[in-house]
């Protein structure tokens, strides 16, 4: 199951990922966003597939405006791939699971 990133826990999770050298995949989404509902199940599948190998989670942009503003999220869905605290890749818009998986594994 994908983690739920919030304004309160995001920095802590990023710090932990840096210690373990894990890539973090963050799906910025909202309930009202149609393309987000298409990507959501793909993100959940990847979270299960890569449990223990990568940290995969979601940020509800309406409930967590600080993270969204910090990373300049202007369109959703936006998926960031973060390694060692730095953005290493980004995907904007709905794409097939294979595209997300390729970007994720490229960072592992």
Secondary structure, 3 states (H helix, E strand, C coil): CCEECCCCCHHHHHHHHHHHCCCEEEEEECCCCHHHHHHHHHHHHHHHHCCCCCEEEEEECCCCHHHHHHCCCCCCCEEEEEECCEEEEEEECCCCHHHHHHHHHHCC
